[in-house]
Amino acid sequence: MKRSTCMLCLSALGVVLTFVASIIRIPIPSVRLYFHLGEVVIFVMALLFGRVAGGLAGAIGSSLADIQLGFLVWAPLSLVIKGLEGYVVGWMSEKQDGTNDIPALITGSAIMIGGYAAATILLFGWPALILEVPVDIVQCSVAIAITLFLVRNVRERFPNIPKLKGRAEWKK
């Protein structure tokens, strides 16, 4: 199988896994917010398969989850915020060559937290940040911890995965 076909399939799998992980919600009592593990899939896809796979998983998977859950106002925002998050994490990981993923994950988390904070201010005003930002920080912190564990183990067990990463595989 050509690498481009393989990456297309992996990216589609990332979209579906992000969608599923995002619609499985863990509600936060007394507020109308929820927690999910979609971030983990975006981070794992970006770190293991690069910027395109991470960006597609984040953009399409997250926005489809918003549509499915009835949060239509958030879908275009998630398309941009989560897509940028996955793309940047993948891009930074490619530059680091997988040696230190923490800066990429922190940058991706900052994009997500900052993007949703800005969107929350535009949609609901700054007082809504009191609820939004702490939930996003916890979600990203948990996602970073789970992602580092998963990616380390996958890289140890499947040493050929880094060869798939980068833009070259989409052109062949």
JOFEN-V161844 format. One record per pair of residues at least 4 apart in sequence whose ideal C-beta (glycine too) atoms are under 7 Angstrom apart, sorted by the first residue. I is the first residue (numbers start at 0). J is the second residue. Records with the same first field share a line. If there is no record, write none. Layout:
I->J, J
This chain:
0->4, 5
1->5, 171
2->6, 163, 168, 171
3->7, 168, 169, 171
4->8
5->9, 163
6->10, 48, 52, 163, 168, 169
7->11
8->12
9->13, 48, 52
10->14, 51, 52, 55, 56
11->15
12->16
13->17, 40, 44, 52, 55, 56, 60
14->18, 55, 56, 59, 60
15->19
16->20, 40
17->21, 37, 40, 41, 56, 57, 60, 61
18->22, 60, 63, 64
19->23
20->35, 36, 37, 39, 40
21->35, 37, 60, 61, 64
22->64, 67, 68
23->35
24->33, 35
25->33, 34, 35
26->33
27->32, 33, 34, 134
30->130
32->130, 134
34->134, 137, 138
36->142
37->41, 60, 61, 64
38->42, 138, 139, 142
39->43, 142, 145, 146
40->44, 56
41->45, 53, 56, 57, 81, 84, 85
42->46, 88, 104, 107, 142, 146
43->47, 146, 149, 150
44->48, 52, 53, 56, 85
45->50, 52, 53, 85, 88, 89, 92
46->88, 92, 100, 146, 150
47->150, 153, 160
48->52, 163, 164
49->53, 89, 93, 164, 165
50->54, 86, 89, 90, 93
51->55, 166, 169
52->56, 89
53->57, 85, 86, 88, 89
54->58, 82, 85, 86, 89
55->59
56->60, 85
57->61, 81, 82, 84, 85
58->62, 78, 81, 82
59->63
60->64
61->65, 77, 81
62->66, 74, 77, 78
63->67
64->68
65->70, 73, 74, 77
66->71, 74
70->74
72->122
73->77
74->78
75->79
76->80, 118
77->81
78->82
79->83
80->84, 110, 111, 114, 115
81->85, 111
82->86
83->87, 110
84->88, 107, 110, 111
85->89
86->90
87->91, 106, 107, 110
88->92, 103, 104, 107
89->93
90->94
91->95, 102, 103, 106
92->97, 100, 103
93->164, 165
95->99, 103
97->154, 161
100->104, 147, 150
101->105
102->106
103->107
104->108, 143, 146
105->109
106->110
107->111
108->112, 139, 143
109->113
110->114
111->115, 135, 139
112->116, 132, 135, 136, 139
113->117
114->118
115->119, 131, 135
116->120, 128, 131, 132
117->121
118->122
119->123, 127, 128, 131
120->124, 125, 128
123->127
127->131
128->132
130->134
131->135
132->136
133->137
134->138
135->139
136->140
137->141
138->142
139->143
140->144
141->145
142->146
143->147
144->148
145->149
146->150
147->151
148->152
149->153
150->154
151->155
152->156
153->157, 160
154->160
163->168
167->171
